[in-house]
Structure formats: structure tokens, C-alpha cells
Amino acid sequence: MDILKYFDITHKKHLVLNPMSQVKLDGLFSLFKLKPGSKVLDIACGKGEPLIRLAELYNISGIGVDISPYFIKDCEKKKNERVPGSDIKLLEMDGAKYAPKINELFDLTMCIGASFVYNGFIETIKALKKMTKPNGLIIIGEPYWLKEPDDEYLKMSEFKKEVFNSHFKNIDVGEKEGLNCIYTLVSNHDDWDYYETLQWWSVNDYITTNPDDPDNSELLSKTKKAKIEYLLYGRNTIGWAIYVFKR
């Protein structure tokens, strides 16, 4: 099954493609105090909700990059409906291959929940730092271990323990790269439950309305596996935070 199709189906009902509530995000964005025309870059922008909300709040100039044609289509629709006159550009491409114009730097750069684009958290920090103005903001969403992961969970999820840090270590990694962590926004069980279980509902809706899709068997298998992993282990093992660094 095409992985981009899979994420489109499982996240059909989501506005925000990570375990963070919209209310919390709005509170975070209200702290930014960006000037009109501020330049914002969102790598792996998903459906573009953070970028669109910042355009609504501050009339920013933004670039959203995502490899998924499904999500870019959602972004375009959202932009046309909510901020039709905004200076928002949307690019369908691998975020790791995006390069700004020569000497172009952004007031705010984001990669929320997609550090895999740059092969890890520290490489994401390094990449965004190069594209951010001095005193600009770098926003990264990243999981962290709440506790030592069980061996059975690592086996089921096919994660390596080293793939995530502790909450402290995520902050420490950024500060050792010369950034200053000025804020964190942490998810709770409600945020995680909404994010994870809404995927089950989306899959149920899709299979009901598309009963003849040959991918349904794999879709159900993946969903069942993810459900068991989350309920048995993930819910009490993995945390999630959005880190605000100042360059």
C-alpha cells in the first residue's frame, strides 16, 4: 500500500497531523507576535494548518513543503478558503531537498513531527538553523521517551531506542547547537488519544465507503497493529512536545 495514501486515509479527519490540541496550538501561536510579512518556512507542512493559522493571525509570507500530493491538495484548498489573498507558496517535494534562495533566511522555521525528513532530531535542528535569521524562531515537534521502552514494544513497533531522546535531551541537543529553548508545549493523554483513535474512525469510514479497494486488507492490518501498540505500550511510553528555540 502506498504510504502517502495510507497517511491520507488515516488522517482524513485531522486538522493538525500530530498529537497536539488546536487550543494549545492557538495559545502557542499567539505568543509569536510576528510582524506582517514575516517569512515563515514549514518543512513537511502536512495539511498546512499551522501555516494557515499563522497567515490568519499575522498575515505572514510563508512557504509550505510536503512530499504528499494528497496533503498539498488539502493545503491549496485550505488556503483558497481561509486566506485567499495571502502570500503562501506550497511546494510538493521532499522537504530535505528544499533549498531557499541564495542568502534567503526566514523569521520562523518549522518542522513539526517530521524530523525523519532530515534523518533525525539533531540534523533537523542543523538544517533549520541554516535557514533561520539570527534571533529568529525554530519550531520542532518531536516525540520523547516518557520511560524506558519495553523490549516487546521496540520489537512490535520496529523502533530503535536511540530514535528518540528524553524530554530533557531534546532541549539539551538544541542548546548544544547554540540555540536557546525558550518554550515547550507538551501533549497529554487526551491529545494523544484524540490523535491516535481518530485514525481508527477515519479508517472505518474509508472502508465503509470504499469496500472494494484492494488495499483494505493491508489498511486494516496496519490499523490493528497500530492500535495494539498504542494501547499496550505507546500511550504510557512516548511523549510529544513542540520545542521553541531562538537562534
Secondary structure, DSSP 4 states (H G I P E B T S, - for coil): --HHHHHHHHTTT-SSSSS--HHHHHHHHHTT-PPTT-EEEEET-TT-HHHHHHHHHH--EEEEEES-HHHHHHHHHHHHHH-TTSEEEEEES-GGG--PPTT--EEEEEEES-GGGGTSHHHHHHHHHHTEEEEEEEEEEEEEESSPPPHHHHHHHT--GGGSB-HHHHHHHHHHTT-EEEEEEE--HHHHHHHHHHHHHHHHHHHHH-TT-TTHHHHHHHHHHHHHHHHHTGGGTEEEEEEEEE-
